[in-house]
Every structure is written in structure tokens, then in C-alpha cells.
Amino acid sequence: MAVGEFLQAQIARAQAENATGSWLEVLTTALDYRAWHEFGIERHQHGAWVPATGPASGGERVLAVSVPLFAAASAHYATAAPHAPRLVTLDEAFAGVDDDSRAKCLGLLHAFDLDVVMTSEREWACYPQVPGIAIAQLSRVDDIAAVLVTRWQWDGAERTRAPEPDRRTATEPNGHTAPEPDHRTATEPDHHTTPEPDHHTATEPDHHTTPEPDHHTATEPDHHTTPEPDHHTATEPAPAGSPEGPEPTPAENPAPGQDALWP
């Protein structure tokens, strides 16, 4: 309700100031939020408040605008949860400001408890007013499509090289190292390692391995293996005196002059 009333008041004021203007011109003027409010920044100098936009160097003007913005950000984050991030991003921070003023501004950011992410062509932020900061130095060479990242860290007294992160392994929330996924052992079917059905070992009858009946070993009479009667070895008696004939039987009552054993 309050927002609607505010916008209607802005439109009415724009119509009163430009009665002959078109509806598009009226709305463009009424909804330009840059004209809704006006902020004046002053500084206390020589015992009096003077406009901060007065005669000053470039660095002084930067400070005159930056410091109130830092204070406004700190006041805004004071309404958030205690552990909420208090992020402030700065691009080409403190350009044209001398080193002493840079150190004081960064110390002010620490005093406001703001989490600062900044880019700069020459600023390392290694001042005693800064208790700690992580630095990523970017370097490149012409005609090479790559950027070298060198990591540093500042602990308030000394700048040292920071260890490079190990990109080969990831860390799970429980602190254990998670191995990289092995696509060869993934749960998805692997067309390279999944054996295809072997028709020779399948449960269906294998015409190549199932022995066919062997007519030579069948239970039916085999005309090739059944011996025919051998007339030379038949059980018929052979003629007497032939080598194949039966041996003579000893005589029971030999005649006079006859061998007692053989006739």
C-alpha cells in the first residue's frame, strides 16, 4: 500500500511539472529512481562541515564517496542474521588513493566486519590494518590462451605462498576424500565390459556340443562289430590226428605192448 501511494505521488508530481508531455515522458520521469532521493555528503574540516564534493584531489573524492558506502553496507547487514555473509565487492578499488589512505580504508572495512572481494591492478592489501587476506595473482602472456593463477596469503605480518588446491580429489562434507567416478565401474551398463550371451554356453540346446547318436556304439546290433561264425574255430569236432583236433584221452585198460598212458 505504501509503495503504491508513493508511486502515484511521483506520477502526479511529474504530470504537474510537465502538463503537455506524453504519458511515456511522464512515466519515464516519475519512475526514475535516481531522482527520488538526494544524498549530501559532508566532511568535518577545520572545525566546520563542508561538502565532500568540494575542491579535492581524486583520491580524496574516492574516499569521500567510499567511506559512507561502507558505513551504509554495515548498517544494512546489521539487520541480517548473525552468521549471514556481509559481502562487499569492489572493482579497481581505491584507484588514485595513496598507500596510507588505502591501508586506513581496508582497516575500516575490517572494523565494519565486512567480507570484501576486490580486484585491483596493483593492490595487494598487505597492510598491518588487515589481519588476513587470500590473494590470487593472475598472470598472462601474449599469444597464449591461458592464465596463470599464483596463490598467496597474508596473515597480518607476512605474505607467503599458499598451497595449491588438489583438483584430483574432492572433499566430502564428512572430511573423507571422495574418489573420482570410475566410468569403467559405473552402475550404468558398460557396452565394452558387459559380456554378450554366449550361444555355445547358453541354456538352450547347443547343436554344436550335444553329441549325436553314434551308430557304431548304439545298443542296436552292429553288423560291423558282431563277429561272424568262424568255421575254423567252430565247436564241431576236428578230424582225428589233425593239429586242431582234441588231445587223446589216456587209455584206462592198456593192451599188452601198449603204453600205459597213451594208446
C-alpha positions in Angstrom: 0.0 0.0 0.0 2.8 2.5 0.9 4.7 1.7 -2.3 1.6 2.2 -4.4 0.9 5.5 -2.8 4.5 6.7 -3.2 4.5 5.8 -7.0 1.1 7.6 -7.5 2.6 10.7 -5.8 5.6 10.6 -8.1 3.4 10.3 -11.2 1.2 13.2 -10.1 4.2 15.4 -9.5 5.6 14.6 -12.9 2.3 15.4 -14.6 2.2 18.7 -12.7 5.7 19.6 -13.8 5.1 18.6 -17.5 1.4 19.1 -18.3 1.9 19.0 -22.0 4.2 15.9 -22.0 3.1 12.5 -23.3 2.2 9.6 -21.0 5.5 7.9 -21.8 7.5 11.0 -20.8 5.6 11.4 -17.6 6.2 7.8 -16.6 9.8 7.9 -17.6 10.3 10.9 -15.3 8.2 9.6 -12.4 9.8 6.2 -12.3 13.4 7.4 -12.5 14.5 6.3 -9.0 17.7 8.3 -9.2 15.6 11.5 -8.7 13.6 10.2 -5.8 16.1 10.9 -3.1 19.2 13.1 -2.8 22.1 12.4 -0.6 24.6 15.0 0.5 28.0 14.0 1.9 29.9 16.4 4.0 33.1 16.2 5.9 34.3 17.9 9.0 37.3 20.0 8.2 38.8 22.9 10.2 36.0 22.9 12.7 33.2 23.0 10.2 31.2 20.7 7.9 31.9 21.3 4.3 30.7 19.5 1.2 32.8 16.4 0.4 32.4 17.2 -3.3 34.3 20.4 -3.0 37.8 21.1 -4.2 39.9 18.0 -3.5 42.2 15.5 -5.2 40.9 12.4 -7.0 41.9 10.2 -4.1 40.1 12.4 -1.6 36.9 12.3 -3.6 37.1 8.5 -3.8 37.4 8.3 0.0 34.6 10.8 0.4 32.3 8.5 -1.5 33.6 5.1 -0.4 33.6 5.6 3.3 29.9 6.5 3.5 29.0 3.5 1.3 30.9 1.2 3.6 29.1 2.5 6.6 25.7 2.1 4.8 26.6 -1.5 3.9 27.5 -2.3 7.5 24.2 -0.8 8.8 22.2 -2.8 6.2 23.9 -6.1 7.2 23.2 -5.3 10.9 19.6 -6.3 10.1 20.6 -9.8 8.9 21.1 -13.0 10.8 24.3 -13.1 13.0 26.0 -15.6 10.7 24.9 -14.2 7.4 27.6 -13.2 4.9 28.4 -9.5 4.8 29.7 -9.3 1.3 31.1 -6.2 -0.4 32.6 -6.3 -3.9 35.0 -3.6 -5.2 36.3 -3.2 -8.7 39.6 -1.4 -9.2 39.4 -0.4 -5.5 41.0 2.8 -4.3 42.3 3.9 -7.7 44.3 7.1 -7.2 44.4 6.8 -3.4 47.8 6.9 -1.7 49.1 3.9 0.2 48.4 5.3 3.7 44.8 6.1 2.8 44.4 2.6 1.3 45.6 1.0 4.5 43.1 3.0 6.5 40.2 2.2 4.2 40.9 -1.5 4.4 41.2 -1.3 8.1 37.8 0.4 8.2 36.3 -2.5 6.2 37.7 -4.8 8.9 36.2 -2.6 11.6 32.8 -2.8 9.9 33.2 -6.6 9.8 32.6 -6.7 6.0 33.6 -9.6 3.8 35.5 -7.9 0.9 36.1 -9.3 -2.6 38.1 -6.8 -4.6 40.1 -6.6 -7.9 43.0 -4.2 -8.5 45.8 -3.8 -10.9 48.4 -3.2 -8.1 46.7 -3.5 -4.7 47.9 -6.5 -2.6 46.2 -5.3 0.6 49.1 -6.4 2.7 48.8 -3.8 5.5 49.1 -4.2 9.2 45.5 -3.0 9.5 44.4 -6.1 7.6 44.5 -9.2 9.8 44.3 -11.7 7.0 43.5 -12.0 3.3 43.8 -14.5 0.5 45.3 -13.3 -2.8 45.1 -14.8 -6.3 47.7 -13.2 -8.6 46.7 -13.6 -12.3 49.4 -13.5 -15.0 49.2 -14.0 -18.7 51.5 -13.9 -21.7 50.5 -12.5 -25.1 49.6 -15.1 -27.8 48.9 -17.7 -25.1 45.3 -18.5 -24.3 45.9 -19.3 -20.7 46.0 -17.5 -17.3 48.4 -18.5 -14.5 47.0 -18.3 -11.0 49.5 -17.9 -8.2 48.1 -18.1 -4.7 49.3 -16.0 -1.7 48.1 -15.4 1.8 48.6 -12.6 4.2 48.4 -13.1 8.0 48.8 -9.5 9.1 52.6 -9.6 9.2 53.9 -11.7 6.4 52.9 -12.7 2.9 53.6 -16.3 1.9 52.8 -18.7 -0.9 49.5 -20.5 -0.3 49.3 -24.3 -1.1 47.7 -25.1 -4.4 44.4 -27.0 -4.1 44.4 -30.6 -5.2 42.0 -30.8 -8.1 42.4 -34.6 -8.4 40.2 -35.4 -5.4 37.2 -33.7 -3.8 36.4 -33.5 -0.1 33.1 -34.6 1.1 31.3 -32.8 4.0 32.4 -35.5 6.4 36.0 -34.9 5.7 36.7 -38.1 3.7 38.2 -37.9 0.3 35.7 -38.8 -2.4 37.3 -40.8 -5.2 36.7 -39.6 -8.7 34.0 -41.6 -10.5 35.3 -44.5 -12.4 33.3 -44.8 -15.6 34.5 -48.4 -16.1 32.8 -49.5 -12.8 29.8 -47.2 -13.0 26.3 -48.7 -12.5 25.3 -47.9 -16.0 25.7 -50.7 -18.5 29.2 -50.7 -20.0 29.0 -51.8 -23.5 32.7 -52.5 -23.5 32.7 -54.8 -20.5 29.3 -56.4 -20.5 29.7 -59.9 -22.0 27.3 -60.8 -24.7 25.4 -64.0 -24.5 27.5 -67.0 -25.5 25.4 -69.2 -27.7 27.8 -72.0 -27.0 27.1 -71.9 -23.3 23.5 -70.9 -23.3 20.9 -73.0 -21.6 19.2 -73.7 -24.9 20.3 -76.9 -26.6 23.6 -76.4 -28.3 23.7 -78.2 -31.6 27.4 -77.9 -31.6 28.0 -79.5 -28.2 25.2 -82.0 -27.9 26.5 -85.4 -29.1 24.5 -87.0 -31.8 23.8 -90.8 -31.5 26.8 -92.9 -32.6 25.6 -95.7 -34.8 28.8 -97.5 -34.1 28.1 -97.6 -30.3 24.4 -97.9 -30.3 22.6 -100.6 -28.5 21.3 -102.0 -31.7 23.3 -104.8 -33.2 26.3 -103.5 -35.1 26.8 -105.5 -38.2 30.3 -104.3 -38.4 31.4 -105.4 -34.9 29.4 -108.6 -34.4 31.8 -111.5 -35.2 30.5 -113.9 -37.8 30.9 -117.6 -37.1 34.4 -118.8 -37.8 34.3 -122.1 -39.5 37.8 -122.7 -38.5 37.1 -122.2 -34.8 33.6 -123.8 -34.6 32.8 -126.3 -31.9 32.4 -129.1 -34.4 34.9 -131.9 -33.8 38.0 -131.8 -35.9 39.3 -135.0 -37.7 41.4 -137.2 -35.6 45.1 -136.6 -35.8 44.7 -133.0 -37.1 46.5 -130.3 -35.1 43.3 -128.7 -34.2 41.7 -132.0 -33.0 41.3 -132.8 -29.3 44.1 -134.3 -27.4 43.8 -138.1 -27.0 42.4 -139.4 -23.7 44.6 -141.8 -21.7 43.6 -145.5 -22.0 42.0 -146.9 -19.0 43.0 -150.6 -19.7 46.0 -150.6 -22.0 46.5 -153.7 -24.2 49.7 -155.7 -23.9 52.6 -153.8 -25.5 50.6 -150.5 -25.4 51.8 -147.5 -23.5 50.0 -147.3 -20.2 49.2 -143.6 -20.7 48.6 -143.2 -24.4 47.1 -145.7 -26.9 
